[in-house]
Every structure is written in structure tokens, then in C-alpha cells.
Amino acid sequence: MDSFSTTTSRTEPEVSNWKAAILGLQHLLAMYSGDVLVPLLIGGALHFTAAQMTYLVSIDIFMCGIATLLQLRKTALTGIGLPVVLGCAVQAVAPLQSIGGTLGITYMYGAIICAGLFVFLIAGLFAKIQNLFPPVVTGSLITVIGFTLVPVGFQNLGGGDATAKAFGSLPNLAIGFITIIIILAINAFAKGFIRSIAILIGILAGSLLAGAAGLVSLQPVSAATWFHLPQLFYFGVPSFNASSIITMILISLTTMVESTGVFFALSEVTGQKLNNEDLKRGYRAEGIAAMLGGIFNTFPYSTFSQNVGVLKLSGVKTRKPVYFAAVFLIFLGLLPKVGALATVIPTAVLGGAMIVMFGMVGLQGIQILKKVDFNKNSNLLVASMSIGLGLGVTVYPQIFQHLPTELQIMLSNGVVVGSVTAVVLNLILNRHSAANK
């Protein structure tokens, strides 16, 4: 038993296996759509065949489970030791589409492998910036993470594709808001274990209602095969190109900043304090996960922030449910037909659940900010500017459309803009304030 297990066992009662399994399923469903979306978008843009797309989605699910296991348990080399769930880095979609479309898909995987190696090698150096994250910075960053994701939930609530004629249709809004109402009602009136799986119940109930209304198609299930094994270099041996490698390294820096915010959010929720060694192992695990993604022809992986909301709502802060979630992901990745069942959950249902979860993540950041002395003008400026700029570029990322592509990748990400703003302003303003005392 490692140090985290010892810490949580003193503060929480042991969760039974069957309860942990159900909570693990809740974690899986919370991240599933966001993760499956990445292979669907990239495979669609690169005109993959149905067989290629089936492999891409299934092996991606499998690798999510492997990547999550790498983070759950502390070893001498890897593992943050927090209840984290890893999935595809969504910010990698556009760059990978560009690399695959212009150079070829093998160059995508060469760039992913190199970026993963880069993350692994700089993990120790990156971990030493922990002192740059006092409560005013972490609180602002976690607030930005939560509230910049709320628009994603609203987009899913409307049906997913904002350009479609059916976007915001009455059926989509109805099942989405019914899902929200069910989750809120369970949290308000239920107790104990039922309350802790409110999100899962809401998703299942919303899906059943959508099915009764004829809004669920089982075609993906019938089209999927029953079993397959992961294959090395399924789409070809990786190729390497300097510009594509640099692009993916920039994306990796973005995901490391986001993961840092999620690590601190989980630290706040679980009460486990993080040190430089913890962060280093966490970054190394993500680097290894990215390298494995390139080798097995999937994607880079990073910590999913939506699962912080699941953790917060369930109140169960141990890693046991996430171990079950990781095993489920591996199992579903080996059985494409079973895994395809989760793809039939309507986007609007997931959108409703996301709004609740992401709102909870944002409020977690606000709770941290309550500890900050806002009588100091410097703290007020750090929080207001970082949150304001982070939300601003999320709403209007095209404001940077005339800048070089590499800068657009960084600056169109609200979490990166918010976190960099918070760190830099805190260094300037609070160091200046301390020097004047």
C-alpha cells in the first residue's frame, strides 16, 4: 500500500467492490464521449475506412485504460497517485488533422512519439515550477478549467454540431435538461450511494428516455466486431518531420499546463498535498502514455478535468473506482461491439451531465479563491485578468487568427492563456508587493 492509500484510508470508509465498480462506470461514461470524439474527428478528416475507424476508436479506448493505470499507482518512475482518468488531448485534434492531411498519418505518430519523449525528459524540470502555483493561481486556473468547458457542455446539449439544422432542437433540449433535472433531484433528495452515482443515473435515464423517443440508434453496435487485439504500427511505421514534431511538442506543453491544474484540483478535493516528485511522476506517466499512443497508432493522452466534477459530486475520493474504470476501458477496447454501446448515448444527454460537472469544477476553483486575501489589489488583478482572458479566448479563439499557427495553438486555449497570465502576473505583482513591505 502506497502513501496515498494510507492517507485516504484514514479519512474515508472502504468502498465495496460493487459500489466501486458502479462508480467506475460513472467515471467511464463521464469521459467516454470526449475521448471517442478525438478519433472520430481525426479519422473522419483523414477519410478512414469503417474498418480503420473501428480499430482507431477501440484501440484508443484500450490505451485510455493503460494510460490511467500508469497514473493511479506511484512507482519509482511514474504515477501521480491521485484518482485521475486519462483520455485523448482534445487540443491535439486540429494539429494532427493538419499533419496527417499534409504529410501523411505516419508523420502524426512520429510526432506523437517524439512529443511523449519530450514530456518524459522535461518532467523533472517542469515539476520544479510548483512554487509558481499559490492559491490565487491554482484557484484561478481551476476556475478557468471548469468554466471554459461549460460551452462544450452547451454545444453537446444542443446536439453537438452547432452548424447543423437540428442544433438546439426541442428533443435535444428536452432530454438534455431532463438529464440535468434528474441529476439535481437525486443530489437534492437522495442519500448515500444513490446520491454518489447521480451522474450515472442521469445519463442512463436520459438515454432511456431518448431511446423511447426514437433518438437512439444501435447501428454502431451491430457494425462493430466482437474482439480484436492491439497491434503495433497498425497504420504504418512512424515517420519523422521537424515541423510536425515541434507542433506536437507545443501541444504537449499545453496539456502539461492543463494537467497541472487538474492535479492541483484533485489535490484540493482529496486533501493530498503534492510535491515535486509527485508532479514529476505524473508528467512522466503522461509522456509514456503519449509514446505508447504513437507506437499503437492512437493519440497523446492527458488528465481529463471532467472527472474532477464526478469525484466532487460522488464524494468518493479514493482511487478504487478509477481502477475499475481503467479495467473497464481496457475491456471495452478489446471488445468493440460492447464498447460501441456507450457510443449510442445521445450527445444532448452527455451535454446535460457535462454542464453540471464542469460547473462543479469551476466552483471548486472559487472555493480555493475564498482562501485568498483579496484586500490585496495584486491578488485581485491576478484572478480577474487570468479568468477574464481565459474565458475570453475560449469564446473568441479566432481573435488570434492572424498570428503564426504555432502561436494560435497556444493562445486559443483558454486554460493555457489563463494559467500563464496567472503565473506571470503573480510573479510580477505579488513579488513586487512583497518587495515593498
Order of alpha helices (4+ residues) and beta strands (2+ residues): alpha-alpha-alpha-beta-alpha-alpha-alpha-alpha-alpha-alpha-alpha-alpha-alpha-beta-alpha-alpha-alpha-alpha-alpha-alpha-alpha-alpha
